[in-house]
Amino acid sequence: MSEAISKGYHHIGCKHIDLDFFPGTTIIEKNEFSEDIQKKNHNKVLGLYKLENEIRNLKYEFDNMKKTKDIPFKIEKKENEIIRYCLKNNLLRNFERQNPYIKYIDKFR
């Protein structure tokens, strides 16, 4: 595996599974993005995950704890913030990840 990593198999934000690499058989394509660009893109995605987590928490709070009048306003405000963030950073919005009852593993797919 260390051979694969040294050749660029794993990178920031990588979703490869270690079982995909076969020494001598697997062809690792040249990465077109520098490590700095990969870090910036990864941080953009992490920012989106943070906003999605905040909206999940607000929706959960609205459904289960407090049905105050200001929570729907906060949810709408957070949704607008996500829309602006996605447009600014050229990201796709995933509505499924904003479900307060989503399985933990599905949050990061």
ChimeraX attribute file (.defattr): number of C-alpha atoms within 10 A of each C-alpha:
attribute: neighborCount
match mode: 1-to-1
recipient: residues
	/A:1	13
	/A:2	9
	/A:3	10
	/A:4	16
	/A:5	12
	/A:6	9
	/A:7	13
	/A:8	13
	/A:9	22
	/A:10	17
	/A:11	13
	/A:12	14
	/A:13	13
	/A:14	10
	/A:15	9
	/A:16	11
	/A:17	9
	/A:18	12
	/A:19	7
	/A:20	8
	/A:21	17
	/A:22	11
	/A:23	9
	/A:24	6
	/A:25	7
	/A:26	11
	/A:27	12
	/A:28	12
	/A:29	9
	/A:30	9
	/A:31	11
	/A:32	8
	/A:33	9
	/A:34	8
	/A:35	12
	/A:36	10
	/A:37	12
	/A:38	17
	/A:39	15
	/A:40	12
	/A:41	17
	/A:42	15
	/A:43	14
	/A:44	18
	/A:45	18
	/A:46	14
	/A:47	15
	/A:48	22
	/A:49	18
	/A:50	13
	/A:51	18
	/A:52	24
	/A:53	17
	/A:54	17
	/A:55	23
	/A:56	19
	/A:57	17
	/A:58	21
	/A:59	20
	/A:60	15
	/A:61	15
	/A:62	17
	/A:63	11
	/A:64	9
	/A:65	10
	/A:66	12
	/A:67	11
	/A:68	10
	/A:69	9
	/A:70	10
	/A:71	15
	/A:72	14
	/A:73	11
	/A:74	14
	/A:75	18
	/A:76	12
	/A:77	13
	/A:78	17
	/A:79	17
	/A:80	12
	/A:81	14
	/A:82	21
	/A:83	15
	/A:84	12
	/A:85	18
	/A:86	17
	/A:87	12
	/A:88	10
	/A:89	12
	/A:90	11
	/A:91	15
	/A:92	12
	/A:93	15
	/A:94	13
	/A:95	8
	/A:96	12
	/A:97	20
	/A:98	21
	/A:99	17
	/A:100	18
	/A:101	12
	/A:102	12
	/A:103	10
	/A:104	8
	/A:105	7
	/A:106	9
	/A:107	15
	/A:108	10
	/A:109	7
